Structures are given as structure tokens and as C-alpha cells.
Amino acid sequence: MIEGMHLRRVAATAAALSVPVVLATGAIFPVAASAGTTSTTTTTPGPGTTTVSTTTTTTAGTTTTTGPTTTTVAPTTSTTVPKLSALQELSDAMNAFVDQRAVTWSYEFDILGTKSSEVIHDGVKDGTFSGVSNLGGTVARGGAVLDGKVYLTGNAAGFNQFFGFSKAGASAAVGKWVSVPRASKYYQALSFRLTMGTAVQYLALGRSLESLAPTRVRGLAVNAVRETGKTNGVSLVETVYIRAKGAPLPVEALLSIGGFPATIVYTNWGRPPRAVPPRKSVPLRATWMP
């Protein structure tokens, strides 16, 4: 199911870019020719000197074929250069990501005076979260464990900022572990980012892609893909650095969100999270949410 979701995302990006995309699976998303286009098909034999060309013109549903014509040319060697290396690199990185058992990633940002530092350790179906945020001098702390249910804890500001509790609900939940079962309508939102299949989406935040020059990040040779776009009307630029050797796993992602910087660092690939549920918890009350 994760793989299907991933392919649909890549296909949607390809449609937006209006070019054919070759995925790691070998699937091709072609682009239909529009009316009023002209295409030329050229057949070049081996080391001969004869090239046969046929020109086809399509206009408003009418097709006209001109040729064939014969031209004498010197033998040539042609090379096909992939048009979407950036999208292919990102596709390969996302596939490699979800093939892993686990990863730890840290997420830090400083936006409009809000400084936040979060550490998420994701598994396939399990995960942990720890976060500290400082908004105008108010320190928020939050933690989460995913193991069947998702369990939440924190101070009042943490329940409010990290998990979306109302201020009254956050105050009521302080000092407790709050459990949220899969059947809860809040489960999907509260468990998001705690599994490999959801965390991988942070690699594809933009829509317009370009490959950058290879470089080194954190001591590793990497390839780089830059993504640009908008999220809720806010400009976003993300540069993903991907290992150039071995499995194409992400090393780091640098983001600019409305001009404010954020950083994601990926480590501990394959090391499962220590997702141990608390001994005691209380069920989430709907009245604690807005």
C-alpha cells in the first residue's frame, strides 16, 4: 500500500511537469501529443551514410505525412539523456526510504520566533517522538509512542502545540499518558510522522524539481535535488541530499518555509525504535480536542 501511494505521488508530479517519467519499477507515464504538433522520425542505419526521414504533421485532428526523403550523412552515434533525472533521483530515494526497517530523523526550525527541535524514530508500524518548542518564552514539551495505539504525553503547551489539544484539554491531560486507538478519528493525524510510510512524504514537499551539482554533506558524497512550490500559499524550497554510493538514502534536507530555515537530518537507518507503551494511560476524550 505504501508503494502504491508513492507511485501515485510520483505520477501526479509527472503530470504537473508534463513530461514522461521512468520510475524505478520501469513504469512509464507518457504525455499525449497536443493538436498542432510536428514530429520527425529518423532512422539511421549502421555505418552507412543513408538517413531516411518521415515528417508527420498533426493539426486539428488531420494528419499529413511528407516523405520519405533520403539524405547522405556521415555515421553518427546518438545518446539519449534522461529528461527527469531529478524526479528519478527523488523516486529512487523514496523507494529506498520505505524499504528500510527504521530511521531516526531530527527536525529543527526557527519560524517567526518559534524555535522547535524534534526527534522522531520511525519504524514500519512503530515509532517514537520527542519534541521541545519555545514560543515567546513558553516552552512546550511533548512525547509520543506508537505501538498499536498511539500514546501521547507532555506539558500543557506540548499537548496544545504538538498534538492540537484545546487549552482546556491540554491542562486536563498534563501528567498523563493519553492513548488513542486506531478506531479513533484522531488516530491518523496523531500518529502521522511516526511510521516510515508517512515520514517519507517529507522528501516530496515541492512540485518543481531540479538536479544540483554533486557535493559532500556530513562527510558523505551526495547528489542533490531541489524542490520548489507553495504550501497553503507559503513559498517552500527544499533541497534533499541523497547518498551517491550504495542505497540512495537521504542524508539531510534543507528547507526554506516562507523564507525561514528548517533542517532535517537522517541517521540510524535500520535500527528499530524503542517503542515501549506506558504501563498506565487514559483514553483520549473528545472534549479535550477543539
Residue frames relative to the residue before (quaternion, step in Angstrom):
aa qw qx qy qz dx dy dz
M 1.0000 0.0000 0.0000 0.0000 0.00 0.00 0.00
I 0.6205 0.5361 -0.3369 0.4627 3.58 1.06 -0.77
E 0.6609 0.5140 -0.3102 0.4504 3.55 0.93 -0.93
G 0.6420 0.5254 -0.3263 0.4532 3.58 0.98 -0.82
M 0.6270 0.5264 -0.3262 0.4726 3.55 1.01 -0.82
H 0.6614 0.5205 -0.3079 0.4437 3.56 0.91 -0.93
L 0.6774 0.4904 -0.3074 0.4541 3.59 0.84 -0.89
R 0.6283 0.5234 -0.3425 0.4626 3.58 1.03 -0.71
R 0.6359 0.5245 -0.3346 0.4567 3.60 1.01 -0.74
V 0.6722 0.4849 -0.2989 0.4729 3.56 0.92 -0.87
A 0.6326 0.5271 -0.3317 0.4603 3.57 1.03 -0.77
A 0.6462 0.5146 -0.3220 0.4625 3.57 0.98 -0.81
T 0.6405 0.5094 -0.3269 0.4727 3.58 1.02 -0.76
A 0.6361 0.5308 -0.3259 0.4555 3.56 1.00 -0.81
A 0.6446 0.5195 -0.3246 0.4575 3.57 0.96 -0.83
A 0.6511 0.5172 -0.3169 0.4562 3.56 1.01 -0.80
L 0.7098 0.4446 -0.2576 0.4819 3.57 1.07 -0.74
S 0.3110 -0.8062 0.4547 0.2156 3.59 1.34 -0.21
V 0.6001 0.5000 -0.3980 0.4811 3.57 0.88 0.97
P 0.5677 -0.5978 0.4210 0.3782 3.61 -1.15 0.47
V 0.1635 -0.7900 0.5877 0.0613 3.56 -1.06 0.78
V 0.1658 -0.7583 0.6219 0.1038 3.57 -0.94 0.89
L 0.2280 -0.7975 0.5482 0.1066 3.56 -0.56 1.18
A 0.6954 -0.4611 0.3408 0.4331 3.53 -1.31 0.15
T 0.6432 0.5302 -0.3183 0.4515 3.58 1.15 -0.56
G 0.5340 -0.6204 0.4126 0.3997 3.58 1.24 -0.30
A 0.4757 0.6627 -0.4510 0.3622 3.61 1.25 -0.05
I 0.1805 -0.7838 0.5874 0.0893 3.56 -1.06 0.76
F 0.1867 -0.7543 0.6207 0.1049 3.57 -0.97 0.91
P 0.1604 -0.8315 0.5240 0.0917 3.62 -0.05 1.24
V 0.3432 -0.7013 0.5810 0.2298 3.54 -1.32 0.24
A 0.4003 -0.7188 0.5150 0.2406 3.57 -0.76 1.04
A 0.4639 -0.6705 0.4994 0.2932 3.59 -1.01 0.83
S 0.3667 -0.7312 0.5313 0.2205 3.55 -0.98 0.84
A 0.6419 -0.5181 0.3937 0.4056 3.56 -1.28 0.35
G 0.7787 0.3327 -0.2436 0.4729 3.54 -1.14 0.72
T 0.5379 0.6153 -0.4184 0.3962 3.61 1.13 0.55
T 0.2380 -0.7532 0.5968 0.1413 3.55 -1.26 0.47
S 0.0315 -0.8000 0.5992 0.0037 3.59 -0.85 0.94
T 0.1852 -0.7762 0.5953 0.0937 3.54 -1.11 0.74
T 0.1686 -0.7757 0.6032 0.0773 3.55 -0.85 1.05
T 0.0631 -0.8171 0.5730 -0.0124 3.57 -0.64 1.13
T 0.1183 -0.7811 0.6113 0.0479 3.58 -0.86 1.00
T 0.0765 -0.8074 0.5849 0.0082 3.57 -0.63 1.16
P 0.3441 -0.7448 0.5276 0.2202 3.63 -0.57 1.09
G 0.7371 -0.3885 0.3077 0.4594 3.57 -1.39 -0.06
P 0.8120 -0.2532 0.1476 0.5047 3.56 -1.01 -0.53
G 0.3559 0.6892 -0.5546 0.3013 3.57 0.69 1.00
T 0.4612 -0.6849 0.4815 0.2940 3.54 -1.20 -0.30
T 0.5862 0.5952 -0.3659 0.4102 3.57 1.24 0.28
T 0.0678 -0.7786 0.6238 0.0117 3.56 -0.87 1.00
V 0.1586 -0.7830 0.5979 0.0650 3.56 -0.81 1.06
S 0.0569 -0.8205 0.5684 -0.0200 3.56 -0.67 1.15
T 0.0791 -0.7635 0.6398 0.0389 3.53 -1.11 0.81
T 0.1666 -0.7993 0.5726 0.0740 3.59 -0.77 1.02
T 0.1006 -0.7931 0.6005 0.0169 3.57 -0.84 1.08
T 0.0896 -0.7964 0.5977 0.0218 3.57 -0.78 1.07
T 0.1260 -0.7909 0.5975 0.0399 3.56 -0.84 1.07
T 0.1110 0.7900 -0.5934 0.1075 3.58 -0.68 1.10
A 0.8478 -0.1225 0.0476 0.5138 3.57 -0.73 1.18
G 0.7689 -0.3979 0.2007 0.4585 3.56 0.79 1.04
T 0.6448 0.4915 -0.3307 0.4830 3.65 1.26 -0.01
T 0.1699 -0.8007 0.5702 0.0702 3.57 -0.83 1.00
T 0.0553 -0.7871 0.6143 -0.0024 3.59 -0.87 1.03
T 0.1396 -0.7974 0.5843 0.0575 3.57 -0.79 1.03
T 0.1093 -0.7911 0.6011 0.0282 3.58 -0.82 1.05
G 0.6569 0.4826 -0.3660 0.4490 3.58 -0.87 0.85
P 0.5598 0.0316 -0.7486 -0.3539 1.48 -2.40 -0.56
T 0.2305 -0.7336 0.6170 0.1674 3.53 -1.31 0.40
T 0.2793 -0.7616 0.5643 0.1533 3.58 -1.14 0.59
T 0.0137 -0.7906 0.6112 -0.0342 3.55 -0.88 1.03
T 0.3188 -0.7373 0.5612 0.1995 3.58 -0.95 0.79
V 0.0701 0.7895 -0.6009 0.1034 3.54 -0.73 1.18
A 0.5738 -0.5646 0.4546 0.3813 3.53 -1.29 0.26
P 0.6024 -0.5529 0.4132 0.4008 3.65 -1.11 0.53
T 0.0750 -0.8008 0.5942 0.0108 3.58 -0.99 0.88
T 0.2654 -0.7214 0.6123 0.1850 3.54 -1.31 0.35
S 0.1485 -0.8091 0.5652 0.0626 3.59 -0.67 1.08
T 0.1493 -0.7689 0.6182 0.0666 3.55 -1.16 0.74
T 0.2825 -0.7554 0.5688 0.1612 3.57 -0.88 0.98
V 0.1730 -0.7888 0.5860 0.0673 3.56 -0.69 1.13
P 0.4543 -0.6916 0.4764 0.2972 3.64 -0.67 1.00
K 0.3997 -0.7397 0.4938 0.2218 3.57 -0.90 0.92
L 0.7869 0.3098 -0.1428 0.5143 3.57 1.13 -0.62
S 0.0603 0.8279 -0.5547 0.0575 3.58 0.73 0.96
A 0.6181 0.5516 -0.3531 0.4348 3.60 1.03 -0.68
L 0.6868 0.4665 -0.2830 0.4802 3.57 0.89 -0.91
Q 0.6272 0.5310 -0.3352 0.4608 3.57 1.07 -0.71
E 0.6435 0.5171 -0.3172 0.4668 3.58 0.98 -0.86
L 0.6713 0.4878 -0.3001 0.4705 3.57 0.93 -0.86
S 0.6257 0.5353 -0.3274 0.4634 3.58 1.03 -0.81
D 0.6626 0.5017 -0.3028 0.4665 3.58 0.91 -0.92
A 0.6524 0.5175 -0.3162 0.4545 3.59 0.98 -0.83
M 0.6654 0.4965 -0.3083 0.4644 3.58 0.97 -0.82
N 0.6355 0.5148 -0.3268 0.4737 3.58 1.03 -0.74
A 0.6567 0.5009 -0.3065 0.4732 3.58 0.96 -0.88
F 0.6020 0.5780 -0.3405 0.4331 3.58 1.09 -0.77
V 0.7591 0.3932 -0.2275 0.4663 3.59 0.65 -1.08
D 0.5766 0.5701 -0.3853 0.4404 3.60 1.24 -0.14
Q 0.5985 0.5809 -0.3538 0.4234 3.59 1.26 -0.31
R 0.5424 -0.6119 0.4692 0.3334 3.56 -1.22 0.53
A 0.8113 -0.1053 0.1244 0.5615 3.60 0.95 -0.79
V 0.0252 -0.7683 0.6379 0.0451 3.53 -1.38 0.20
T 0.2541 -0.7095 0.6275 0.1957 3.54 -1.27 0.50
W 0.0456 0.8013 -0.5960 0.0236 3.57 -0.89 0.85
S 0.2416 -0.7547 0.5978 0.1209 3.51 -1.02 0.91
Y 0.1275 -0.7894 0.6003 0.0186 3.53 -1.02 0.90
E 0.0492 0.8093 -0.5795 0.0819 3.56 -0.56 1.17
F 0.1083 0.7919 -0.5962 0.0754 3.56 -0.99 0.82
D 0.1609 -0.7427 0.6435 0.0918 3.51 -1.33 0.44
I 0.1363 0.8149 -0.5364 0.1720 3.56 -0.05 1.34
L 0.8492 -0.1052 0.0318 0.5166 3.57 -0.70 1.15
G 0.7627 -0.3931 0.2028 0.4718 3.55 0.89 0.94
T 0.6170 0.5092 -0.3570 0.4822 3.58 1.28 -0.03
K 0.0947 -0.7852 0.6115 0.0238 3.56 -0.60 1.17
S 0.0217 0.8102 -0.5830 0.0577 3.55 -0.78 1.02
S 0.0523 -0.7663 0.6401 0.0159 3.53 -1.10 0.81
E 0.0161 0.8153 -0.5740 0.0751 3.55 -0.61 1.17
V 0.1118 -0.7621 0.6340 0.0688 3.55 -1.14 0.70
I 0.0393 -0.7984 0.6002 -0.0273 3.56 -0.69 1.13
H 0.1032 -0.7741 0.6233 0.0391 3.58 -0.88 0.98
D 0.0932 -0.8517 0.5156 -0.0119 3.54 -0.21 1.34
G 0.1222 -0.7341 0.6598 0.1037 3.49 -1.25 0.63
V 0.7212 -0.3934 0.3060 0.4811 3.56 -1.26 -0.24
K 0.8140 0.0605 -0.0069 0.5777 3.58 0.91 -0.93
D 0.7161 0.3718 -0.2266 0.5455 3.59 1.26 0.11
G 0.1111 0.8109 -0.5673 0.0905 3.53 -1.19 0.45
T 0.2092 -0.7530 0.6074 0.1426 3.53 -1.35 0.25
F 0.1291 -0.7755 0.6153 0.0576 3.54 -1.26 0.50
S 0.0437 0.7622 -0.6455 0.0209 3.54 -1.13 0.74
G 0.0671 0.8322 -0.5439 0.0847 3.56 -0.70 1.02
V 0.0805 -0.7553 0.6485 0.0504 3.54 -1.23 0.66
S 0.0022 0.8017 -0.5961 0.0448 3.55 -0.84 1.00
N 0.1491 -0.7764 0.6070 0.0803 3.56 -1.10 0.71
L 0.0255 0.7967 -0.5990 0.0765 3.56 -0.45 1.24
G 0.8447 -0.1295 0.0544 0.5165 3.56 -0.43 1.23
G 0.7355 -0.4049 0.2271 0.4935 3.57 1.07 0.75
T 0.6118 0.5170 -0.3587 0.4793 3.60 1.25 -0.17
V 0.2196 -0.7965 0.5544 0.1002 3.56 -0.57 1.17
A 0.1351 -0.7809 0.6078 0.0497 3.54 -0.82 1.08
R 0.0488 -0.7826 0.6206 0.0079 3.54 -0.98 0.90
G 0.0752 0.8088 -0.5788 0.0715 3.54 -0.92 0.89
G 0.0604 -0.7850 0.6157 0.0306 3.53 -1.22 0.54
A 0.0402 -0.7980 0.6012 0.0123 3.56 -1.16 0.56
V 0.1096 -0.7529 0.6460 0.0612 3.53 -1.25 0.61
L 0.1231 -0.7762 0.6152 0.0620 3.56 -0.93 0.93
D 0.2750 0.7152 -0.6024 0.2235 3.54 -0.67 1.20
G 0.7761 -0.0903 0.0150 0.6239 3.55 0.34 1.29
K 0.7598 0.0762 -0.0109 0.6456 3.54 0.61 -1.20
V 0.3565 -0.6679 0.5800 0.3008 3.56 -1.30 0.10
Y 0.1703 -0.7887 0.5887 0.0483 3.54 -0.89 1.06
L 0.1351 -0.8157 0.5622 0.0156 3.56 -0.83 1.04
T 0.0600 0.7754 -0.6281 0.0252 3.54 -1.17 0.64
G 0.2620 0.7677 -0.5608 0.1655 3.58 -1.26 0.23
N 0.5598 -0.5279 0.4686 0.4340 3.51 -1.30 -0.20
A 0.7458 -0.4052 0.2555 0.4630 3.59 -1.25 0.09
A 0.6681 0.4878 -0.3045 0.4722 3.58 0.92 -0.89
G 0.6365 0.5415 -0.3266 0.4415 3.59 1.05 -0.69
F 0.6499 0.4969 -0.3160 0.4805 3.58 0.92 -0.87
N 0.6732 0.5029 -0.2871 0.4599 3.56 1.04 -0.80
Q 0.7687 0.3980 -0.2110 0.4541 3.60 0.69 -1.07
F 0.7504 0.4063 -0.2280 0.4688 3.59 0.86 -0.91
F 0.8220 0.2662 -0.0992 0.4936 3.58 0.93 -0.85
G 0.5180 -0.7102 0.3786 0.2898 3.58 1.26 0.15
F 0.3303 0.7308 -0.5293 0.2767 3.59 1.14 0.47
S 0.5203 -0.5757 0.5086 0.3732 3.57 -1.21 0.44
K 0.6467 -0.5237 0.3580 0.4235 3.59 -1.14 0.38
A 0.6525 0.4945 -0.3191 0.4773 3.59 0.99 -0.76
G 0.6635 0.5015 -0.3031 0.4651 3.58 0.96 -0.85
A 0.6318 0.5314 -0.3314 0.4567 3.57 1.03 -0.78
S 0.6480 0.5096 -0.3182 0.4682 3.59 0.97 -0.82
A 0.6677 0.5038 -0.3008 0.4581 3.60 1.02 -0.78
A 0.7055 0.4807 -0.2638 0.4490 3.58 1.09 -0.67
V 0.4609 0.6999 -0.4469 0.3130 3.61 1.21 -0.30
G 0.7980 0.2719 -0.2233 0.4892 3.55 -1.01 0.90
K 0.6937 0.4379 -0.2673 0.5054 3.59 1.26 0.04
W 0.3291 -0.6258 0.6423 0.2959 3.50 -1.40 0.16
V 0.1832 -0.7937 0.5756 0.0715 3.57 -0.75 1.07
S 0.2095 -0.8013 0.5519 0.0972 3.60 -0.69 1.08
V 0.1068 -0.7811 0.6147 0.0243 3.54 -1.06 0.86
P 0.2603 -0.7941 0.5276 0.1529 3.64 -0.41 1.16
R 0.6785 -0.4994 0.3541 0.4061 3.55 -1.27 0.37
A 0.6456 0.5478 -0.3230 0.4229 3.58 1.08 -0.67
S 0.5525 0.6278 -0.3928 0.3825 3.60 1.20 -0.36
K 0.5094 -0.6488 0.4731 0.3094 3.56 -1.06 0.73
Y 0.6560 0.5032 -0.3107 0.4690 3.59 1.25 -0.29
Y 0.4646 0.7292 -0.4267 0.2653 3.59 1.24 -0.32
Q 0.6773 0.5178 -0.3180 0.4148 3.59 0.73 -1.00
A 0.6925 0.4708 -0.2840 0.4670 3.58 0.87 -0.92
L 0.7171 0.4639 -0.2616 0.4496 3.59 0.94 -0.87
S 0.6989 0.4266 -0.2751 0.5038 3.60 1.17 -0.40
F 0.4317 0.7134 -0.4552 0.3122 3.59 1.28 -0.13
R 0.7766 0.2783 -0.2831 0.4891 3.57 -1.09 0.93
L 0.6448 0.5535 -0.3281 0.4125 3.63 1.19 -0.28
T 0.7127 0.3438 -0.2602 0.5533 3.61 1.24 0.17
M 0.6493 -0.5272 0.3797 0.3955 3.55 -1.24 0.47
G 0.6748 0.5363 -0.2935 0.4134 3.56 0.98 -0.88
T 0.7007 0.4051 -0.2775 0.5175 3.60 1.17 -0.41
A 0.6376 0.5410 -0.3362 0.4333 3.61 1.00 -0.74
V 0.5848 0.6025 -0.3751 0.3929 3.61 1.09 -0.63
Q 0.5868 0.6089 -0.3721 0.3826 3.58 1.13 -0.55
Y 0.5762 0.5913 -0.3798 0.4173 3.60 1.20 -0.35
L 0.5883 0.5624 -0.3742 0.4444 3.60 1.26 -0.11
A 0.7699 0.3103 -0.1554 0.5356 3.60 1.17 -0.39
L 0.1668 0.8216 -0.5235 0.1519 3.57 0.63 1.13
G 0.7257 0.3997 -0.2412 0.5054 3.60 1.15 -0.51
R 0.4279 -0.6985 0.5119 0.2587 3.56 -1.33 0.04
S 0.7218 0.3644 -0.2325 0.5405 3.60 0.97 -0.79
L 0.1153 -0.8355 0.5372 0.0083 3.59 -0.63 1.13
E 0.0626 0.7714 -0.6333 0.0062 3.55 -1.23 0.56
S 0.4174 -0.6806 0.5423 0.2617 3.56 -1.17 0.66
L 0.2213 -0.7556 0.6036 0.1250 3.55 -1.07 0.82
A 0.6749 -0.4901 0.3563 0.4211 3.56 -1.27 0.22
P 0.5498 -0.5958 0.4608 0.3611 3.61 -1.05 0.69
T 0.0047 0.7945 -0.6060 0.0388 3.57 -1.11 0.69
R 0.4337 -0.6507 0.5289 0.3299 3.58 -1.23 -0.39
V 0.0151 -0.7809 0.6237 -0.0313 3.56 -0.97 0.95
R 0.8445 -0.0191 -0.0331 0.5342 3.57 -0.79 1.06
G 0.7267 -0.4699 0.2204 0.4501 3.51 1.02 0.93
L 0.6598 0.4973 -0.2991 0.4773 3.59 1.27 0.05
A 0.4573 -0.6320 0.5453 0.3069 3.55 -1.18 0.63
V 0.0100 0.8269 -0.5584 0.0662 3.56 -0.72 1.07
N 0.3173 -0.6521 0.6413 0.2506 3.48 -1.42 0.32
A 0.2302 -0.7979 0.5472 0.1045 3.58 -1.10 0.60
V 0.0932 -0.7632 0.6385 0.0349 3.53 -1.12 0.86
R 0.1659 -0.7856 0.5899 0.0856 3.57 -0.82 1.00
E 0.1206 -0.7829 0.6094 0.0342 3.55 -0.96 0.98
T 0.0518 -0.7870 0.6142 0.0280 3.55 -1.03 0.78
G 0.2442 0.7602 -0.5770 0.1716 3.56 -1.15 0.60
K 0.4200 -0.6658 0.5395 0.2987 3.53 -1.25 -0.48
T 0.1198 -0.7617 0.6337 0.0625 3.54 -1.16 0.74
N 0.8242 -0.1007 0.0095 0.5571 3.55 -0.50 1.21
G 0.7267 -0.4489 0.2257 0.4684 3.55 1.02 0.90
V 0.6099 0.5331 -0.3490 0.4712 3.59 1.30 -0.03
S 0.4588 -0.6902 0.4845 0.2800 3.59 -0.83 0.98
L 0.0520 -0.8001 0.5975 -0.0108 3.55 -1.04 0.83
V 0.0220 -0.7591 0.6506 0.0019 3.54 -1.01 0.91
E 0.0055 -0.7954 0.6054 -0.0277 3.58 -0.82 1.00
T 0.0952 -0.7692 0.6300 0.0491 3.56 -0.92 0.94
V 0.1370 -0.8003 0.5828 0.0326 3.57 -0.57 1.22
Y 0.1883 -0.7748 0.5977 0.0842 3.55 -0.82 1.07
I 0.1118 -0.8297 0.5459 -0.0319 3.55 -0.58 1.26
R 0.5654 -0.6144 0.4289 0.3449 3.58 -0.91 0.89
A 0.3411 -0.7546 0.5301 0.1823 3.55 -0.90 0.99
K 0.7493 0.2981 -0.1804 0.5631 3.60 1.24 -0.41
G 0.7817 0.2611 -0.2194 0.5221 3.54 -1.03 0.79
A 0.7820 -0.2470 0.2151 0.5303 3.56 -1.19 -0.54
P 0.4228 -0.7358 0.4692 0.2442 3.63 -0.81 0.97
L 0.1310 0.8184 -0.5406 0.1441 3.56 0.58 1.20
P 0.5174 -0.6364 0.4615 0.3381 3.60 -1.05 0.65
V 0.2912 -0.7441 0.5809 0.1553 3.54 -1.14 0.76
E 0.7872 -0.1054 0.1382 0.5917 3.54 0.93 -0.97
A 0.1088 -0.7558 0.6390 0.0924 3.54 -1.24 0.49
L 0.1524 -0.7699 0.6153 0.0732 3.57 -0.87 1.01
L 0.0967 -0.8177 0.5674 0.0074 3.56 -0.77 1.06
S 0.1172 -0.7177 0.6770 0.1136 3.48 -1.34 0.49
I 0.0624 -0.8084 0.5848 -0.0244 3.57 -0.47 1.26
G 0.8113 -0.1166 0.0284 0.5721 3.55 -0.19 1.26
G 0.7115 -0.4383 0.2471 0.4906 3.55 1.17 0.60
F 0.6356 0.5098 -0.3320 0.4752 3.60 1.28 -0.10
P 0.4282 -0.7512 0.4438 0.2356 3.61 -0.82 0.95
A 0.0114 0.7507 -0.6605 -0.0071 3.51 -1.32 0.54
T 0.1566 -0.7961 0.5819 0.0556 3.56 -1.14 0.67
I 0.0831 -0.7529 0.6505 0.0550 3.54 -1.10 0.82
V 0.0741 -0.7858 0.6139 0.0114 3.58 -0.89 1.00
Y 0.2087 -0.7976 0.5605 0.0790 3.58 -0.86 1.04
T 0.0952 0.7863 -0.6019 0.1015 3.59 -0.85 1.02
N 0.8002 0.3604 -0.2193 0.4262 3.56 -1.41 -0.11
W 0.1192 0.8156 -0.5547 0.1134 3.58 0.92 0.88
G 0.8283 0.2401 -0.1936 0.4677 3.56 -0.96 0.94
R 0.6084 0.5530 -0.3625 0.4390 3.61 1.21 -0.24
P 0.3902 -0.7591 0.4631 0.2386 3.63 -0.41 1.17
P 0.4990 -0.6444 0.4803 0.3241 3.60 -1.10 0.60
R 0.4136 -0.6670 0.5517 0.2823 3.56 -1.22 0.47
A 0.0706 0.8326 -0.5379 0.1120 3.53 0.44 1.30
V 0.1040 0.8070 -0.5640 0.1410 3.56 0.20 1.33
P 0.3761 -0.7416 0.5028 0.2360 3.63 -0.56 1.10
P 0.5438 -0.6066 0.4560 0.3582 3.60 -1.12 0.54
R 0.5823 -0.5934 0.4216 0.3620 3.58 -1.15 0.53
K 0.7948 0.1436 -0.0680 0.5857 3.56 1.05 -0.74
S 0.0960 0.7811 -0.6129 0.0706 3.55 -1.06 0.76
V 0.2926 -0.7170 0.5977 0.2075 3.54 -1.30 0.29
P 0.5124 -0.6512 0.4496 0.3335 3.60 -1.00 0.69
L 0.5641 -0.5909 0.4611 0.3464 3.54 -1.17 0.65
R 0.2325 -0.7527 0.6015 0.1326 3.56 -0.98 0.89
A 0.5248 -0.6545 0.4487 0.3080 3.55 -0.91 0.93
T 0.6263 0.5560 -0.3362 0.4308 3.59 1.12 -0.64
W 0.6028 0.5601 -0.3642 0.4362 3.59 1.24 -0.22
M 0.6716 0.4724 -0.2848 0.4947 3.56 1.26 -0.31
P 0.6135 -0.5656 0.3884 0.3909 3.63 -1.10 0.55
